Amino acid sequence: PLSARVNSKNHLEIGGCDVTTLVAQYGTPLYIVDEMTLRTACRQYRDSFKSYYSGESQVIYASKAWSCLAVCGVIASEGLGFDVVSSGELYTTLTALEQMGIAEQSLNKIYFHGNNKSESELKYALSIGCKIIVDNWLELETLVKLGSDLGVSSIPILLRLTPGIECHTHEYIRTGHLDSKFGFDPNQMDAVLTYVSQQPILNCLGLHAHIGSQIFERQPHQDLGGVLIEWMQKAIHKYNLSITEINVGGGLGIRYTESDDPPSIEEWVKTVSLSVMNACQINNLPLPKLIAEPGRSLIATACVTAYTVGSRKEIPNIRTYIAVDGGMSDNPRPITYQSVYRTVIANKMSTFCQETVTIAGKHCESGDILIKDAQIPLARPGDILVVMATGAYNYSMASNYNRLPRPAAVIVSEGEANLILHRETNEDLLRQDRLPERLKQEFR
Ligand code: LLP
C-alpha cells in the first residue's frame, strides 16, 4: 500500500495504523485495506482519461475483484461506476449506493455482466434500470420477452463480443480468444446486430469486449480499440444503431513481485484512449463515451492480509514449512493460478531476512501453500506475517473450506481503522444448516 511505512517500533504501519495493534484488536487472518491507495488508483484512472481521451469517459469498478459495502462505498465516492455480474453483486453495490444516498443518480453507471444471467437476475436488472451487457442469444431473446411482459419501454444494453485477441496470461483468466465462453462470436455479430436493430424495445447503446486479466502487454488493448471501433462503424452505418459507448473491459496487471513489470495505470489509459481516438479518426466517427472496467488494478495493492505464524516443520536439506492461520480459504489464488506473492513480518521489519521458507496454510491439502521459498527473518510462533497485494480476488473468492470462518477486514486511513467485514463465527457457519427432524429424533 502507498501509505505503508516502518514505524519507530520497527513495525509495519499502514494508513497510520500499526499492523500489530490492528491484529491485537481484530485478530488474524485480517484483511487490511488502505483507503488512500484505493482512492489514488481511482483518481489515476479518472485523471488519465481526462488527460488522454478527448471524449467523455467513465471508469467502472469490476466489483468481482472485491464486492462489499465499504469497498463499493469508497469507489462510489470517487465517482466510479460498477460492473456487477450477479444479483448478489448488484444488491451489494446498490445497498452501498443507497446507504450513501446516491443510488438514483448512479444507476446509469451500473453495468450488469454475465454469460448466464438467470431470468430473476434479468428481472432485477430491469426493475432497477441499470445497463445490461448482453452476452448471448438466449439473453437477448429473454430480455425482449421479459421487457414486454414487465411493460418496460426501453432496455439499455451493450453487446459483448469476443474480439479474437490473444494475450499472454494464465489460461483460466484469458477471455479474448475466439474459443471463449464469453460474448458473441464475431461471426454471429451481423445476425445479432440485425436482430437488435429490429427490436424497438432494445436500446443498444454500445459494444463491449474484455480480453483477459493480469495483462502486462500493451498491444492487445491497443488492438482492441481498433476492433471495437470497426464494429461500431458497422453497427452505426450498416444497422442504423446509435452506438455511443465503447467498453474496453479491464485487465491491466499489477505488480505482485519484483519481476512483474506492468504498464502504469496512466500508460494503460493512454494506450486505450489513443487507439480508440485513432480508430475513430480513420473511420470518421464521433468519439464514443469510453468505458473501462478495471478490477484488480484498482484494489489489489490497496490490501494486505495479516496472519499469525504457527507451527514449523524442518525437513533437513529439503524445505522448511512455516504455517499460518489461514491459507487457500482466504487466498485461493496460489493454488488456483500458481500466483506468487510477497511477504514481510510486520513485527520484525528491520530484521534481515535470515531464512528461506515455504509459507503454508492450515488447510488439509498439500497444495495449500501461500508462498514458496519466501525470504523472511527468523519467524517464531506468534509473529505477524503479512502477505502483500491481496485486495483483488482474495476475499471475493474466499471460501469456508474446512469450515474456517472467513476473516475480518478493516479499512485504514490517517491513523483510524474501521471494521468493514466482521470475522465470521462458528454460528455463522451453521446459519444455513438444518438437521432433518427424523435424525434429531433417532436416539431420543
Ligand atoms: N470486465 C470483465 C468482463 C471481466 O471478466 C473482468 C475480470 C474484468 C472486467 C476485470 O478484470 P481485471 O481488471 O480485474 O483484470 N479470479 C482471477 C481473475 C478473474 C478475472 C475475471 N474477469 C484471478 O484471481 O486472477
Boltz pocket constraint, residues with backbone or C-beta under 6 A from the ligand:
constraints:
  - pocket:
      binder: B
      contacts: [[A, 62], [A, 64], [A, 65], [A, 83], [A, 113], [A, 173], [A, 175], [A, 210], [A, 212], [A, 213], [A, 214], [A, 249], [A, 250], [A, 251], [A, 252], [A, 293], [A, 294], [A, 295], [A, 296], [A, 297], [A, 333], [A, 337], [A, 392], [A, 393]]
      max_distance: 6.0
